Amino acid sequence: MFRSPSTDGFELLTTAQSRARIGALVSDFHAGPSSRFDFGNALVVDLLTGTLESVTDLTLFGGANALAIESTSGVWEIVQAGAAELLAPGRYRLTRLLRGQRGTEGAMGNPAPAGARVVVLDESLASLPLAEADLGIPWNWRIGPASRPVSDETYVGHAFTPAGVGLRTFSVAHVEQPWRRPRTPGDLTIRWTRRSRALSADSWGGLEVPLAEELEAYEVEILDGATVKRVLSTATTSAVYTAAQQTADWGELLAPGDTLDIRIYQLSALVGRGAPKAVTLSF
């Protein structure tokens, strides 16, 4: 693989030793639950090469049978499948699904359309050796057989700007509903649980997931429809929406029977806001 910031002067960046297994969706793939098995959807794919097979739950939880589904242009959901049924040569019906893996629950299509690209995530794939300074630069790429020069007609050109999506923080979890705690109108403390990109965060033995970012920081957007009324910043897994702020935003304090739409972002020092967590709070 060669790259250049212009249309000439291509330099070799890396080589690959094997081909990825790619394919396409045979039918629409609808959104489903995350953090538990999705028994309501089936993923039907055509693979150009290679095979898939069923695995035990223990093997599945270890990362087996992972596929990236392009739900919309440039947006990919990672799905794992426990059961694989061969329908025809190269065509599989995958069930017992784990959706939105590795923080991609926000990338689910509704639906991901038939014909969307599918990539099997296995040892044949390798990360591009990009530096932090490469992010955001609109590189031009040339991809082809290593035995031929970059100018050969067998090479394919592609424009791609690396955004560091894999470095974005995951959305937070378990946002606490105000009605779960006795309270009187006044300051509102919004609480949540941090998630982590670190693989060790999957351990059931720890009391709190490790912090994978340089610093812990969050932003909470207070919403009025599509309008952002206010942004609260905090360095802990809670933020206080004061009585004075509520009155300034709404003309009165939030009280029983009211609802409040919010979005919570964990921040990365490198790539900024991570995936949002959108929640409607009920009082």
C-alpha positions as CSV (number, residue, x, y, z in Angstrom):
1,M,0.0,0.0,0.0
2,F,1.3,3.4,-1.1
3,R,0.2,6.8,0.0
4,S,0.7,10.5,-0.9
5,P,-0.8,13.8,0.1
6,S,-1.0,14.7,-3.6
7,T,-1.6,12.8,-6.8
8,D,2.0,11.8,-7.3
9,G,5.1,11.0,-5.2
10,F,3.6,7.9,-3.7
11,E,5.7,6.2,-0.9
12,L,5.3,2.6,0.4
13,L,3.6,2.5,3.7
14,T,3.0,-1.2,4.4
15,T,2.3,-4.6,2.8
16,A,-0.3,-7.2,3.6
17,Q,0.4,-10.9,3.6
18,S,-3.1,-12.2,3.1
19,R,-6.5,-11.1,1.7
20,A,-9.4,-10.1,4.0
21,R,-12.6,-12.1,3.7
22,I,-15.2,-9.6,2.4
23,G,-18.8,-9.9,1.2
24,A,-22.1,-8.2,1.1
25,L,-25.5,-8.2,2.9
26,V,-28.1,-10.3,1.1
27,S,-31.0,-8.6,2.8
28,D,-31.6,-5.6,5.0
29,F,-30.2,-5.9,8.5
30,H,-32.3,-4.1,11.1
31,A,-31.3,-2.6,14.4
32,G,-31.4,-4.7,17.6
33,P,-30.4,-4.8,21.2
34,S,-26.9,-4.4,22.5
35,S,-25.3,-5.8,25.7
36,R,-27.3,-9.0,25.3
37,F,-28.0,-11.5,22.5
38,D,-30.1,-10.4,19.6
39,F,-32.4,-13.3,18.8
40,G,-34.8,-11.2,16.6
41,N,-32.5,-10.6,13.7
42,A,-30.7,-12.8,11.2
43,L,-27.6,-11.6,9.3
44,V,-27.5,-13.1,5.8
45,V,-24.3,-12.5,4.0
46,D,-22.5,-13.6,0.8
47,L,-18.8,-14.1,1.2
48,L,-16.5,-14.0,-1.8
49,T,-13.9,-16.3,-0.2
50,G,-13.5,-18.3,3.0
51,T,-16.0,-19.9,5.3
52,L,-17.8,-19.3,8.6
53,E,-18.8,-21.8,11.3
54,S,-20.8,-21.9,14.5
55,V,-18.9,-21.4,17.8
56,T,-19.7,-21.9,21.5
57,D,-20.7,-19.0,23.7
58,L,-17.3,-19.1,25.4
59,T,-15.5,-18.9,22.1
60,L,-17.9,-16.1,21.0
61,F,-17.2,-14.1,24.1
62,G,-13.5,-14.5,23.3
63,G,-14.0,-12.5,20.1
64,A,-14.7,-15.1,17.5
65,N,-16.9,-14.7,14.4
66,A,-16.7,-10.9,14.4
67,L,-17.8,-9.0,11.3
68,A,-17.9,-5.3,10.4
69,I,-21.1,-4.2,8.7
70,E,-21.2,-0.9,6.8
71,S,-24.5,0.5,8.0
72,T,-24.1,3.8,6.1
73,S,-21.2,5.1,4.1
74,G,-18.1,5.0,6.2
75,V,-20.0,3.9,9.4
76,W,-19.4,0.4,10.6
77,E,-21.1,-1.8,13.2
78,I,-19.2,-4.7,14.6
79,V,-21.3,-7.8,15.0
80,Q,-20.5,-11.3,16.4
81,A,-22.4,-14.4,15.4
82,G,-22.7,-17.6,17.5
83,A,-24.5,-19.7,14.9
84,A,-23.6,-20.0,11.2
85,E,-25.9,-21.9,8.7
86,L,-24.7,-22.5,5.1
87,L,-27.6,-21.7,2.8
88,A,-25.7,-21.9,-0.5
89,P,-22.1,-21.8,-1.7
90,G,-20.7,-18.7,0.0
91,R,-24.0,-17.7,1.5
92,Y,-24.5,-17.8,5.3
93,R,-27.4,-17.1,7.7
94,L,-25.9,-15.9,11.0
95,T,-27.9,-15.8,14.2
96,R,-27.3,-15.7,18.0
97,L,-25.9,-12.2,17.5
98,L,-24.0,-9.8,19.7
99,R,-24.6,-6.3,18.4
100,G,-22.7,-3.0,18.6
101,Q,-19.5,-4.6,19.8
102,R,-16.4,-2.5,20.7
103,G,-18.5,0.6,21.3
104,T,-20.3,0.5,17.9
105,E,-23.9,0.4,19.1
106,G,-24.4,3.9,17.7
107,A,-23.4,2.6,14.2
108,M,-26.4,0.3,13.8
109,G,-28.3,0.8,10.6
110,N,-32.0,1.1,10.7
111,P,-31.6,-0.9,8.6
112,A,-28.2,-1.5,7.1
113,P,-29.3,-2.0,3.4
114,A,-29.0,-5.1,1.3
115,G,-25.8,-4.9,-0.7
116,A,-23.9,-3.2,2.2
117,R,-20.2,-4.2,2.5
118,V,-19.2,-6.9,5.1
119,V,-15.7,-7.6,6.3
120,V,-14.7,-10.6,8.5
121,L,-12.5,-9.4,11.3
122,D,-9.8,-12.0,11.8
123,E,-6.0,-12.4,11.8
124,S,-5.7,-11.5,8.1
125,L,-6.5,-7.9,8.9
126,A,-3.8,-5.5,10.1
127,S,-3.9,-1.9,11.3
128,L,-2.3,0.8,9.1
129,P,0.9,2.1,10.8
130,L,-0.4,5.6,11.1
131,A,1.0,8.3,13.5
132,E,-1.1,10.7,15.4
133,A,0.0,13.4,13.1
134,D,-1.5,11.5,10.1
135,L,-5.1,11.9,11.5
136,G,-7.2,14.3,9.6
137,I,-4.9,14.5,6.5
138,P,-6.7,13.7,3.2
139,W,-4.2,11.1,1.9
140,N,-4.4,9.5,-1.5
141,W,-3.8,5.8,-1.5
142,R,-2.7,3.3,-4.1
143,I,-3.3,-0.4,-3.5
144,G,-2.1,-3.3,-5.7
145,P,0.2,-6.3,-6.0
146,A,3.6,-5.8,-4.3
147,S,5.4,-7.4,-7.2
148,R,4.4,-4.6,-9.5
149,P,5.2,-0.8,-9.5
150,V,2.8,1.7,-8.1
151,S,2.1,3.1,-11.6
152,D,0.9,-0.3,-12.8
153,E,-2.7,-0.4,-14.1
154,T,-3.6,-3.2,-11.6
155,Y,-3.3,-0.7,-8.8
156,V,-6.5,0.9,-7.4
157,G,-6.6,4.5,-6.2
158,H,-8.6,5.6,-3.2
159,A,-8.9,8.9,-1.3
160,F,-9.2,8.4,2.5
161,T,-8.8,10.7,5.5
162,P,-8.0,8.7,8.7
163,A,-10.1,10.0,11.5
164,G,-8.9,7.7,14.4
165,V,-12.4,6.2,14.9
166,G,-10.9,3.4,16.9
167,L,-9.4,5.9,19.4
168,R,-12.8,7.5,20.2
169,T,-14.1,6.8,23.7
170,F,-17.1,4.6,24.0
171,S,-20.5,6.0,25.1
172,V,-21.2,6.0,28.8
173,A,-23.6,3.5,30.4
174,H,-26.2,3.2,33.1
175,V,-27.4,6.9,33.2
176,E,-29.4,7.2,36.5
177,Q,-33.0,8.2,36.2
178,P,-34.0,11.0,38.7
179,W,-37.2,9.3,39.7
180,R,-35.1,6.5,41.3
181,R,-34.0,8.8,44.1
182,P,-36.2,10.8,46.4
183,R,-35.7,14.5,45.6
184,T,-37.3,17.9,45.8
185,P,-37.0,20.5,43.0
186,G,-33.5,22.0,43.0
187,D,-30.0,21.1,41.9
188,L,-30.0,17.9,39.8
189,T,-27.1,15.5,39.9
190,I,-26.8,13.5,36.6
191,R,-24.9,10.3,37.2
192,W,-23.6,7.6,34.9
193,T,-21.0,4.7,34.6
194,R,-17.8,5.0,32.6
195,R,-16.9,2.6,29.8
196,S,-13.4,1.9,28.6
197,R,-11.8,0.9,25.3
198,A,-9.2,-1.2,27.3
199,L,-9.7,-5.0,26.7
200,S,-9.2,-5.5,30.5
201,A,-12.5,-3.7,31.0
202,D,-14.3,-6.9,30.0
203,S,-13.1,-8.5,33.3
204,W,-15.9,-9.3,35.8
205,G,-13.4,-9.1,38.7
206,G,-12.8,-5.4,38.8
207,L,-14.9,-2.9,40.7
208,E,-14.4,-0.1,38.0
209,V,-13.2,-0.3,34.4
210,P,-9.7,1.2,33.8
211,L,-9.4,4.7,32.4
212,A,-8.0,4.3,28.8
213,E,-7.7,8.1,28.3
214,E,-5.0,10.5,29.3
215,L,-7.5,12.4,31.4
216,E,-11.0,11.8,32.6
217,A,-13.4,14.4,31.2
218,Y,-17.0,14.6,30.1
219,E,-19.5,17.0,28.5
220,V,-23.3,16.9,29.1
221,E,-25.5,18.6,26.6
222,I,-28.9,19.9,27.9
223,L,-31.3,19.7,24.9
224,D,-34.4,21.4,23.8
225,G,-35.3,19.3,20.8
226,A,-32.4,19.7,18.4
227,T,-31.1,22.8,20.2
228,V,-28.3,22.6,22.7
229,K,-29.4,24.8,25.6
230,R,-26.3,24.3,27.8
231,V,-23.2,22.2,28.0
232,L,-22.0,21.0,31.5
233,S,-18.3,20.0,31.8
234,T,-17.1,17.6,34.5
235,A,-14.1,15.5,35.4
236,T,-16.1,12.8,37.2
237,T,-19.0,10.4,36.3
238,S,-21.6,13.0,37.4
239,A,-22.5,16.5,36.6
240,V,-24.7,19.0,38.6
241,Y,-27.4,20.9,36.7
242,T,-28.0,23.7,39.2
243,A,-31.4,25.2,40.1
244,A,-30.2,28.5,38.8
245,Q,-29.2,26.9,35.4
246,Q,-32.6,25.2,35.2
247,T,-34.5,28.4,35.8
248,A,-32.4,30.3,33.3
249,D,-33.0,27.6,30.7
250,W,-36.6,26.7,31.3
251,G,-38.1,29.5,33.4
252,E,-38.7,27.1,36.3
253,L,-37.3,24.2,38.1
254,L,-37.6,20.6,36.8
255,A,-40.3,18.9,38.8
256,P,-42.1,15.5,39.0
257,G,-43.8,14.8,35.7
258,D,-41.2,16.6,33.7
259,T,-38.7,15.1,31.2
260,L,-35.2,16.3,30.1
261,D,-33.3,15.2,27.0
262,I,-29.5,15.0,27.4
263,R,-26.4,13.8,25.6
264,I,-23.3,12.7,27.4
265,Y,-19.8,12.5,25.8
266,Q,-16.6,11.2,27.3
267,L,-13.7,13.2,25.9
268,S,-10.4,12.1,24.4
269,A,-7.3,14.4,24.4
270,L,-6.4,13.1,21.0
271,V,-9.7,12.9,19.0
272,G,-12.1,14.9,21.1
273,R,-15.7,13.7,21.8
274,G,-16.4,10.1,21.8
275,A,-19.7,8.3,21.0
276,P,-22.7,10.1,22.5
277,K,-25.2,8.6,25.0
278,A,-28.6,10.1,24.4
279,V,-31.1,9.7,27.3
280,T,-34.4,11.1,28.3
281,L,-34.5,11.7,32.0
282,S,-37.9,11.4,33.8
283,F,-38.8,13.1,37.0
